[in-house]
Amino acid sequence: MIWQKSNRADPRAREIADRHYNRQKPGTPQFVPPGRCLVLYAETETGKAFWVTSWPFAEYVKHQWAGAWVCSAFRNENAGVASEMIKQAVAATIAHFGAPPPQGFITFIDRKKVKPTMVHGKPTWGRTYELAGFKPVGETKGGLLALQLLPEDMPPAEEAQNE
């Protein structure tokens, strides 16, 4: 397990979060949406990474995947193979929260701010998520690409390291 548990105000993770495209106010101490969350941090000889699982209460969610766990941020700065890191983060989320919700895991990608990976000559967004088992399932009203990982496709629970 590459990940260690962190928190919503960890300065090491915040430094990486400040470079993530969806960061609204770089430099502020907290970088996680309000509500239930799991923050993971990784540091290897070659790089650093952070991951945030948010679990918003369904009544406050406006997208069609209300109730799902949400990967609200993931940034890998050469810490390892991204798709394997995603699988481990999902496993750590299951270990932290318990059985996944029926909607599983969802993540959103802003194709205006993320460079695509070319696959067989076609631009593809979310390739590392797809390699981790996520499947494209549509778009939000605002045009974000949605990728989903259903519970039956998730890896077994595995605890992240403690801080």
Buried (B, 14 or more C-beta within 10 A) or exposed (E): BBBBBBEBEBEEBBBBBBEBEBBEEEEEEEBBBEEEBBBBBBBEEEEBBBBBBBBBEEEEBEBBBBBBBBBBBBBBBEBBEBBEBBBBBBBBBBBBBEEBBEBBBBBBBBBEEEEEBEEEEEEEBBBBBBBBBBEBBEBBEEEBBBBBBBBEBBBEBBEBEEE
